[in-house]
Amino acid sequence: MMRNLIVFSLLFTLGLAGFAQQSLETNVAFLRGKDQIRNGEYQKAIQQFDQVISEMGEQAEVFAFRAKAKLFSGDAKGGNEDLAKAVALDNSSRNVLYISSEMKGTMGDLSGALKDLNSLLTGHPDDIDALMIRASYLKMKGMDAEACADWKKAEQLGSPTAKDFSNRMCK
């Protein structure tokens, strides 16, 4: 009982309240899949997300994370298909927009990545990570003034990394 309460609290805190109503095993599979992506174990992550989808049905964030795992495992077509499903299910989810921008940036579509980050920042204008990522993509596109504006905003929000970038890149 206490274990379920702790997992529920953790998932709710992480913004995954919808997952909290599912079985403990499903929640663990979702979190394990995310960890496996971080560890570069993409095929194992895909298996975890397959399990979650079979038990929960179609959830935007699960498709988004599976899309990322597929892309990084070398299955760009499968990754793009899953990403399209995630976006169709919820095109305003913070995680879906993060993953979409990351995938597009990885594939060289900086304009598409910037579009996703702009959407994310519309709903979350003080998201330091999104500002930092957008600044990097803007810099890559030669949009130095815009990149510096994002780094400076992230710095004002308290990011020491943004301060370092701002000092080095913005003269």
Buried (B, 14 or more C-beta within 10 A) or exposed (E): EEEEEEBBEEBEEEEBEEBBEBEEEBBBBBBBBBEBBEEEBBEBBBBBBBBBBEEBEEBBBBBBBBBBBBBBBEBBEBBBBBBEBBBEBBEEBBBBBBBBBBBBBBBEBBEBBBBBBEBBBEEBEEBBBBBBBBBBBBBBBEBBEBBBBBBBBBBBEEBEEBBEBBEEBBE
